[in-house]
């Protein structure tokens, strides 16, 4: 834990160098020169640290409980910053504010010398902490993800505190140092009144920029101008020790495996008691709930899946074929459908998927992740092969190793007294070969391939589209509402993805745009045609009828390096995650 706290402090410390903090530095300096001494810079720093730390940990909870638009906080920030700027432009107003704060402090039993500036500085810092969106590396991204899912523990709070303290140290030095330079330089101090008024105008202009979302436009331009610099600053956060500590913070535990006998080493990699099915929302394809105990004497394959996951979709033909072939030999498959996105909770959607993929075995709807957590699972798809004695004997995560899994099934059936003589199933293995772009999430919870900063914070904003994002990354243009699991298109919404693959898929939902929402698809600057269009694209356009996985690009085996461009014609369309084949 101490290692993670140290790296969190260091991550906050270097944030002062990142382009995403540059837009707020002029206002920090502007507010600092409004008074002499350390108290105003200290107030600004304390305000930024408190509001940023508080809202990072609680905003998702507050929005869920009180149902308000988080962007309304930006309006509060605009009012505070504009008012503070006005007090600098009109000095008599500043004196009245200082006097009011002094009387307020006295009322609460605190002595406060009029003009010390801590109170106004603190209010300004509180507003800046609301609107500031730092360049999130793995540490801050993990904090935000845990906060978004309501998993704020004491350890998460400690890591957040270490980060904001790291931010606060250089921020205070910048504020106090800038103030000292201006007030102690003879040629400048003689005109201090005019300088303060000029900085007041800067604060007023900043308030206008925040109100019009122009601050986000400036931030996007800076990130696009210095992409590698932003990424390199938090590169140290990817250290193995740090990533392991972040896994522990998220509750991801190591599973201890045992070495099987040498003769079975290629088939069996585990030997522990199978966890039960708990917290199941609905049991589908069966008349009654099922437990591990009720399956004793049978060989069981527990398959974690979700119906928009392309990796799961490519695995299902193998799983269904094994069930059809060995069900009369005492073999059972339990499909545990654990939803990745909100719309996958809907039972009717899961039933449609069961029908579409010809699933005849029982499916457990694990909407609350209870069985997922009971198995300590972290993947889609994930397979747990259980012997007749109720012991997990083989695990496999992701696609592939179908031959080995079937051989393990047959061996456990033989150990249970069954005769298995038929040849192995002949289902084509469609697992992609070689390197290709990775699964890419567009919601803030698991976003990591946004160009150039890796990820962005949740909220409505105007993006500047990068014409050529780096390989295996995406860029946004126009207005988007970035939410926990999805990105929702707004006015002039566009997306560029520089991918390396044969096929491109994207999970889409009509959202408030309604069924029939359209997205235009371009490849390397040209509308897609019959040579490269995916199965869901007609005349260069995707028509979104329901929430599902859509095939955008199909290069028919000619895997390559290409630029995908999507133009969203209807505001309110929801985009979740890219997958590749």
Secondary structure, DSSP 8 states (H G I E B T S, - for coil): -HHHHHHHHHHHHHGGGSHHHHHHHHHHHHHHTTSSSHHHHHHHHHHHHHHHHHHHHHHHHHHHHH---TTHHHHHHHHHHHHHHHHHHSHHHHHHHHHHHHHHHHHTT----TT--HHHHHHHHHHHHHH------HHHHHHHHHHHTT---HHHHHHHHHHHHHHHHHHHHHHHHHHHHHHH-HHHHTTHHHHHHHHHHHHHHHHHHHHTTHHHHHHHHHHHHTHHHHHHHTGGGG-HHHHHHHHHHTT----------GGGTTT----EE-----S-SEEESSSS---TGGGTTSEEEEEEE-TT-HHHHHHHHHHHHHHHHHGGGTEEEEEEE--SSGGGG-HHHHHHHHHHTT--S-EEE-TTSHHHHHTT---SSEEEEE-TTSEEEEEEESS--HHHHHHHHHHHHHHTT----S-----------S-----EE-STTT---BTTTB---SEEEEE---TT--TTEEEEEEEEEE-SS-EEE-TT-EEEEEEEESEEEEEEE-GGG-TTEEEEEEETTEE--TTTB-TTEETTEEEE-SSEEEEEEE-TT--EEEEEEEEE-STT-EEEEEEE-
